[in-house]
């Protein structure tokens, strides 16, 4: 096999992994298949990425960017002064992204890493950027809230929305009927933030 320049190989591996995750989820990602499709030796993958988790993190970074763009677009379509409508629009955009990008969206949360693992700074920054989108209207609704409590409120609201969306997307036996998920999200936000 011809040697592929490191940056070219990195780009190729991320693109292949992104397509694989989109089609088959994280469980479909196998080093041998990646190497074969990328046209490299199996060991070459590990010269570019420490392990497959690091490759998935690179794919997830791209997913975060796409998700952030969708949420920002939803917020931009709302009146700037209506924080509640913006939060509802974010939740609905989040749900739509999850439906349309199910496997890539699940990969954001299925990667078996904890906050103690070697997670790159850029990954935390991307997650923080998404949380800041949520924080902006909450800050306007509750200007007296301390930064620590606001951060907790953002994470609480995100967790609740994520749980509803996850149960709906995975069609769990949980009482989250697909036809009513959007209504549940609206109800959660309007009742929880007031």
Beta strands, then each sheet from edge to edge (+ up, - down):
end
